[in-house]
Amino acid sequence: MSQLSLLAQSARRPATAVLIALAAVGLAACGGKERPRADLAASQVTTIGVNSYLWRASLDALSFMPLLQADSSGGVIITDWYANPGNANERMKVTVSILDRDLRADALRVAASRQVAQGGTWVDAPVQAATVQKLEEIILTRARDLRRSAIEG
């Protein structure tokens, strides 16, 4: 071997040794720390087609009403007509659409229909915007609570 190649080889050995030592120290420092837990509550972790927290919260919020349809793949929940026992002359029907896999306010759409009894028949009546907004608020709050519980639990 020429002197040049021996010199280059001997210069590489200390540099290689230093790199190996630094890697070993870095790896040893990782050994004592607990690895971060995977965020099991991430909005994308779902076996259904939509955000699982919004889905569950919607079902919880509408649990007092009879369901006509609940399609978790499409994210649609449709209730049958519900008459409040305290006011039998009025009934409501609700449709909840979950539009995204993320837990966001704009991923939720609630629509309601209302009818009142007049002369023995049901007549369509307007639904106050505050009613729909309040239901959306209830669902979103419940979904956030479910996510928070999943993260902490």
The 8 nearest C-alpha neighbors of each residue, nearest first, counted from 0:
[[1, 4, 2, 5, 3, 6, 8, 7],
 [0, 2, 3, 4, 5, 6, 7, 8],
 [1, 3, 5, 4, 6, 0, 7, 8],
 [2, 4, 6, 1, 5, 7, 0, 8],
 [3, 5, 7, 6, 1, 2, 8, 0],
 [6, 4, 8, 2, 7, 3, 9, 1],
 [5, 7, 3, 9, 4, 8, 2, 10],
 [6, 8, 4, 10, 5, 9, 3, 11],
 [9, 7, 5, 11, 10, 6, 4, 12],
 [8, 10, 6, 12, 11, 7, 5, 13],
 [9, 11, 7, 8, 12, 6, 13, 14],
 [12, 10, 8, 14, 9, 13, 15, 7],
 [11, 13, 15, 9, 14, 10, 16, 8],
 [14, 12, 16, 15, 11, 17, 10, 9],
 [13, 15, 17, 11, 16, 12, 18, 10],
 [16, 14, 12, 18, 17, 13, 11, 19],
 [15, 17, 13, 19, 14, 18, 12, 20],
 [16, 18, 20, 14, 15, 19, 13, 21],
 [19, 17, 15, 21, 20, 16, 22, 14],
 [20, 18, 22, 16, 21, 17, 23, 15],
 [19, 21, 17, 23, 18, 22, 16, 24],
 [22, 20, 18, 24, 23, 19, 25, 17],
 [21, 23, 25, 19, 20, 24, 26, 18],
 [22, 24, 20, 26, 25, 21, 27, 19],
 [25, 23, 27, 21, 26, 22, 20, 28],
 [26, 24, 22, 28, 23, 27, 21, 29],
 [25, 27, 23, 29, 28, 24, 22, 30],
 [26, 28, 24, 30, 29, 25, 23, 31],
 [27, 29, 25, 26, 30, 24, 31, 32],
 [30, 28, 26, 27, 32, 31, 25, 33],
 [29, 31, 27, 28, 32, 26, 33, 34],
 [32, 30, 29, 28, 33, 27, 34, 26],
 [33, 31, 29, 30, 34, 28, 35, 27],
 [32, 34, 35, 31, 30, 29, 36, 28],
 [33, 35, 32, 36, 29, 37, 30, 31],
 [36, 34, 33, 37, 38, 32, 39, 29],
 [37, 35, 38, 34, 39, 33, 150, 40],
 [36, 38, 39, 35, 40, 41, 34, 150],
 [37, 39, 40, 41, 36, 150, 35, 149],
 [40, 38, 41, 37, 150, 44, 149, 36],
 [39, 41, 38, 150, 149, 146, 42, 44],
 [42, 40, 43, 39, 38, 44, 146, 150],
 [41, 43, 101, 44, 50, 102, 40, 100],
 [42, 44, 41, 45, 100, 101, 50, 40],
 [45, 43, 42, 41, 39, 40, 46, 51],
 [46, 44, 47, 43, 51, 50, 42, 48],
 [45, 47, 48, 44, 51, 49, 43, 72],
 [46, 48, 45, 49, 72, 71, 51, 50],
 [47, 49, 72, 71, 73, 46, 74, 50],
 [50, 48, 100, 47, 99, 74, 51, 97],
 [49, 51, 100, 53, 52, 101, 42, 54],
 [50, 52, 54, 53, 45, 49, 55, 47],
 [53, 51, 142, 55, 54, 50, 56, 145],
 [52, 54, 56, 142, 50, 51, 55, 57],
 [55, 53, 51, 57, 52, 56, 50, 58],
 [54, 56, 58, 52, 57, 53, 51, 59],
 [55, 57, 59, 53, 142, 138, 141, 58],
 [58, 56, 60, 54, 59, 55, 138, 53],
 [57, 59, 55, 61, 56, 60, 62, 54],
 [60, 58, 56, 62, 57, 61, 55, 138],
 [59, 61, 57, 58, 62, 56, 138, 137],
 [62, 60, 58, 63, 59, 64, 57, 78],
 [61, 63, 59, 64, 60, 58, 65, 66],
 [62, 64, 61, 65, 60, 59, 81, 66],
 [65, 63, 62, 61, 81, 66, 78, 79],
 [64, 66, 79, 78, 67, 63, 81, 80],
 [67, 65, 78, 79, 68, 77, 64, 69],
 [68, 66, 78, 79, 77, 65, 69, 76],
 [67, 69, 77, 76, 66, 70, 78, 75],
 [68, 70, 76, 75, 71, 77, 67, 66],
 [71, 69, 75, 72, 73, 74, 76, 68],
 [72, 70, 74, 73, 47, 48, 69, 75],
 [73, 71, 48, 70, 74, 47, 49, 75],
 [72, 74, 71, 70, 75, 48, 49, 97],
 [73, 75, 71, 97, 72, 96, 70, 49],
 [76, 74, 96, 70, 73, 95, 69, 97],
 [75, 77, 69, 95, 68, 94, 70, 96],
 [78, 76, 94, 68, 67, 93, 66, 69],
 [79, 77, 66, 67, 93, 65, 92, 64],
 [78, 80, 67, 65, 66, 92, 81, 77],
 [79, 81, 92, 91, 90, 78, 82, 65],
 [80, 82, 90, 91, 64, 79, 92, 83],
 [83, 81, 90, 87, 89, 84, 91, 80],
 [82, 84, 86, 85, 87, 81, 90, 89],
 [85, 83, 86, 87, 82, 81, 88, 89],
 [84, 86, 83, 87, 82, 88, 89, 90],
 [87, 85, 83, 84, 88, 89, 82, 90],
 [86, 88, 89, 82, 84, 83, 85, 90],
 [89, 87, 116, 86, 115, 90, 82, 117],
 [90, 88, 115, 87, 114, 82, 86, 116],
 [89, 91, 82, 81, 114, 113, 80, 115],
 [92, 90, 113, 81, 80, 112, 114, 82],
 [91, 93, 80, 112, 111, 79, 78, 81],
 [94, 92, 111, 78, 110, 77, 112, 95],
 [93, 95, 77, 110, 76, 109, 111, 78],
 [96, 94, 109, 76, 75, 108, 110, 77],
 [97, 95, 75, 108, 74, 107, 98, 109],
 [98, 96, 107, 74, 106, 99, 108, 75],
 [97, 99, 106, 96, 107, 74, 49, 100],
 [98, 100, 106, 101, 49, 97, 50, 102],
 [99, 101, 50, 49, 43, 42, 102, 48],
 [102, 100, 42, 99, 50, 103, 43, 106],
 [101, 103, 42, 50, 100, 53, 106, 104],
 [104, 102, 106, 105, 101, 107, 99, 139],
 [103, 105, 106, 107, 139, 102, 135, 108],
 [104, 106, 107, 103, 108, 98, 99, 102],
 [107, 105, 98, 99, 103, 104, 97, 108],
 [108, 106, 97, 105, 104, 96, 98, 109],
 [107, 109, 96, 95, 97, 110, 106, 105],
 [110, 108, 95, 94, 131, 96, 135, 107],
 [111, 109, 94, 93, 95, 131, 108, 112],
 [112, 110, 93, 92, 94, 113, 109, 131],
 [111, 113, 92, 91, 93, 126, 114, 110],
 [114, 112, 91, 124, 90, 126, 123, 125],
 [113, 115, 123, 124, 122, 90, 89, 121],
 [114, 116, 89, 122, 121, 88, 117, 124],
 [115, 117, 121, 88, 120, 119, 122, 89],
 [118, 116, 120, 119, 121, 115, 122, 88],
 [117, 119, 120, 116, 121, 122, 115, 88],
 [118, 120, 117, 116, 121, 122, 88, 115],
 [121, 119, 117, 116, 118, 122, 115, 114],
 [120, 122, 116, 115, 114, 117, 123, 119],
 [121, 123, 114, 115, 116, 120, 124, 117],
 [124, 122, 114, 113, 115, 121, 125, 112],
 [123, 125, 114, 113, 122, 115, 126, 112],
 [124, 126, 113, 127, 123, 112, 114, 128],
 [127, 125, 113, 128, 112, 124, 111, 130],
 [126, 128, 129, 130, 125, 131, 132, 111],
 [129, 127, 130, 131, 132, 126, 133, 125],
 [128, 130, 132, 127, 131, 133, 126, 134],
 [131, 129, 133, 128, 127, 132, 134, 126],
 [130, 132, 134, 128, 133, 129, 135, 109],
 [133, 131, 129, 135, 134, 130, 136, 128],
 [132, 134, 136, 130, 135, 131, 129, 137],
 [135, 133, 137, 131, 136, 132, 138, 130],
 [136, 134, 132, 138, 133, 137, 139, 131],
 [135, 137, 133, 139, 134, 138, 140, 132],
 [138, 136, 134, 140, 135, 139, 141, 133],
 [137, 139, 141, 135, 56, 136, 57, 140],
 [140, 138, 142, 136, 141, 137, 135, 143],
 [139, 141, 143, 137, 142, 138, 136, 144],
 [140, 142, 144, 138, 56, 139, 143, 137],
 [143, 141, 52, 139, 145, 56, 53, 144],
 [142, 144, 146, 140, 145, 141, 147, 139],
 [143, 145, 141, 147, 142, 146, 148, 140],
 [146, 144, 142, 148, 143, 147, 141, 149],
 [147, 145, 149, 143, 148, 144, 40, 142],
 [146, 148, 144, 150, 149, 145, 143, 151],
 [149, 147, 145, 151, 146, 150, 152, 144],
 [148, 150, 146, 152, 147, 40, 151, 145],
 [149, 151, 147, 148, 40, 152, 146, 39],
 [152, 150, 148, 149, 147, 146, 40, 38],
 [151, 149, 148, 150, 147, 146, 40, 39]]
